[in-house]
Amino acid sequence: MSCKIVVGMPVYNEASALPKLFVKLERLYIKLGDSLHLVFVDDGSTDQTRTLLSDFTGKFPGACLLVHEANRGLGEAMNTMFGHMVRHYEDRDILVTLDADNTHDPNLIMAMVRKLKNEQLDLVVASRFVPGGRELGLPLLRKLYSRGARLFFRLLFPIDGVNDYSSGFRAYTAGIIRKAIREYHDRLITLSGFACTAEIIAKLGRVGVKAGEVPLTLEYFLKEGRSKMNVKQTVAGYFRLVRAVRLPSAETGPEFTGVPEQSGEQRT
């Protein structure tokens, strides 16, 4: 039975990077046709990002743009994307998330999808920390930070098949997202910054995720503009994970389906 491949990107002020990304996505669309869907979450951009995304999504029948009028942070952008996924897609469909700044190569998407399907996994991470994985152009301090974070997470939240907890380049089944939302309700993603990438994986580990990795070449030298990651804020978020990852009680609340479209999220 065929599945839809949903390529999802949270985007904030990436106008300079988007034209190159669009070329890569158009090539992917030529390969996959109507089985490829595109979902962008514009998280309150103040440059030309929203205009560029609106024009691009208008070219493809399976593309949509979800808009936050104000910047809410990566965690809320992922909440919106996950909510869209569980509202509109079936368990077998696949969400592939990646950064919109050209550091993640969409050409890797099909290898991730094949591994997920062939090995019947719930999650595949594009990882810098497996044989064949590399970081090109990443500053030394960021490399040291990434390796320290990796050791921290493997010690506190070990998950078979996962070495890279902070890579946002991932393929999820809609089914594992739905399962995690059933367990965590509106507490699946509680951290607003980049620490939410590790929070998501740690919580998926608590609900029995079956995971694997493919090698990632992180092409940091292709990044347009300054990094949006606040290292101090991210590290502080990592330490809050210990409490955040605990499964909530059954009384937490109704099933969460993401930020409702009628409450601040616009769809274009």
N, C-alpha and C positions, 0 to 999 in steps of 0.2 A: 504494500500500500504506500503510495507516494506521500510525501510531507512537504510542507511549505518551509522555506528557509527565510527567516526574517532577520535582516541585517539592521541592527539598532545602534544608534549613536547619540549619546548626550553631547550637546554642542553649546559652547559659550565663547563668543567673540573669536570665531575661527574663519573670518572672511578671507584672510590671506591664504589659508590652507585649502579651502574648499574646492577651488577650480581643479587642482591636481587630484584631489580625492574623487571628484565627480568623474573624471576620465577613467579611473580605475573601476569605479562602480558600474559605469556604462559597459566596460569590457566584461565584467561579471554578469551583467544582465544579458549580454549576447550569448553567454554560455548556458545560463539557467532559464532564461525566458520567464514565463509567468509564474514559475515556482518561486521566484525571488521576490520578496517583499522588502521594502525599505521603510524604516521608522526613525525619524529624527526627533529629538526633544531639544528644542531651543530654550535654554535655561536663562531667559532674560537678557539676551545679547544686546549690546548697545552700538554695535557696528553694523555692517551690511549683511551679517550672517542670515538673519531671518528672510530678507529679500532673496538672497541667493538660494536658500533652501526651498522657499516657496516656488521659485521658478523651476528648480530642478525636479521637485516632487511632482509638479504638474505634468511632467513628461511621461510618467510611468503610472499605469493603472493600479499597481500594488504598492504605491508609495504614499506615505502620509507624514505630515508635520504636526507635532504636538508642541504647544507653546506655553511657557511660563512667562507671564508678563514681567515678573521681577526675578532676579537671580536667587535661587533657593539652595544651590549647592548640588554636588554630584549625587548625594544620597537621595534627594528628592527627585532628581531627574531619573534615577534608576527606579524609584518607586513608581513614577509615572509610566515608565517603559514596561515594567513588570505587570502593572495593572492593565495596560493595553494588551499585553500578551495573553493574560488569562481571560480577558473579556472576549477576545476576538479569535483565538486560535485553540486548536485541539492539542491533547497531551503529546501526540507524536510530532507535532511541529517543533521547529528548532529556532531558537533565538541566538544569534551571534552578535555579541557586543564588541565594539572596538573604538579606539580613540579617533577623533576626527582631525587630528593634527598631522597626519601622514607618517607617524612613527610606527603604525601597524599596517602591514601590507595585506589588502583584501585578497591577494592571490593565495593566501594560506587558508582561506575559509573552507575550501572544498576538502583539503586534507583533514581539517578539524571535523567536518561533517561526516566524512567517510569513517574516521576512527570512532566517532560517537555511534554511528549506525552499526558498523561491523563488530564492535565489541559490546554492543548493547549497553552503552554508558548513559549516564544522566548529564554529565558535564565533561567537557574537554577544555583544558587551559592551554593557551599558547605560552610556553614557558621558556624563560631564559636559562633555567637551571637544570636542563636535561642535555644529554649529548647532542651536539649540533646547535644548541641555543647560544646566542651571542648578544652583546650590547655594544653597539657602534656609536661613538660620539657622546656617550653618557659621562658627565663629570665624575671625577674620582669620589667626591663626597657622596654623590647620589648612589654610586656603586656600593660603597661601604654601608650606606643606609639600607639599601635593598637587601644586602646579605644579612645584616643584623636583623631586619624584619623577618626574613625567611627563617632564621634560627629560632626567633621568638615564637613564631606561629607553629612551626613544626614541633616545638616543645610543648606548647599549651593546647594546640588544636590539631593533633596529628590526623591526617586523612590519607588513606592509601591512594597512591596515584597522583598526589598533589605536592609539588615542590615550590611553586611560585604562587603565593597568596595575594600578591599585589598587582599582578598583571590583570588589566581590564579586558584583554582580548580573550574571549571565552565563547564556547558554544554550550547552550543549555537546552534541554528539552522543556517544552512548556509544562510537561507533567511534573518535573521536579520543582519548578517554580510554584506551581499550584499546590503541591504537597507542602512546601515550606510555608506558604501563606496560610494553609489550613492549620499548621502548628503554631506559627508565630503571630497570626492575625495582622494587626497594624504595627507590629514590632519587628517585622522582618528586617527592615533597614532603618536604623535609628541614628546613625552617624551621618552628618551632612557632608563632610569632606571626603578626601580620597581614602580615608580609612574604611569607608563603606565597602570597598572592594574586598578587603580581608573579612569584614563582618559577614558579607554574603556567603563566602566559602565556608567560614567557620560554622555558620548556622545550617548550611546545607549538610555539613558533616554530621550535625546532630540529628538530622532526619534521614540518615542512611544513604547519602549520595554515593553513586558509583562513578568514579572519576578517573580520568587519564590526562595525559599531556602530549603535545607535539612540540618540537623545537621552534622557538621564536628568535628571529633576528630583529632585535629592537633597533630601529634605524633613527636614533635620537637626533642625528645630524640633519635629518630632513624636517625637523620640527620648525614650524613658523612661529616667531614671536617668543615671548618669555613663558616659562613654565607657570601654570596656575596653581601648582601644589604648594601649600604652606607646610613646610616640613615639621615645624614645631606643633602645629595644629594636628597634623596627621599622626605624629608620634603620640600625642596626648590621647587621640582617638583610639589608638591601638591598645593603650592601657585600660581604656574604658570597656574594651571588648570582653574582658573576663566576666563582667557583670551582664553585659548586653546579650551574650550568647546563650544564657540560661533559657530553657524553654519556659514560656509563660504558663500560668495556670489556665484551666479550662474556662475560668470566668473572665478572661481578658477582654473578650468582646466578639462581635460578629466577624465573619470571614472578610478579610481585606481584599479589595480588588484594585488598589491604586488610587491616586488622586482623582476624584470624579471630574469628568470633563465639564460639568456645569459649575464647578467651584474653582475657577481660576485657571483651568487648563483650556486652551483653545486648540481646536483641531482645524487645520487648513488643508 
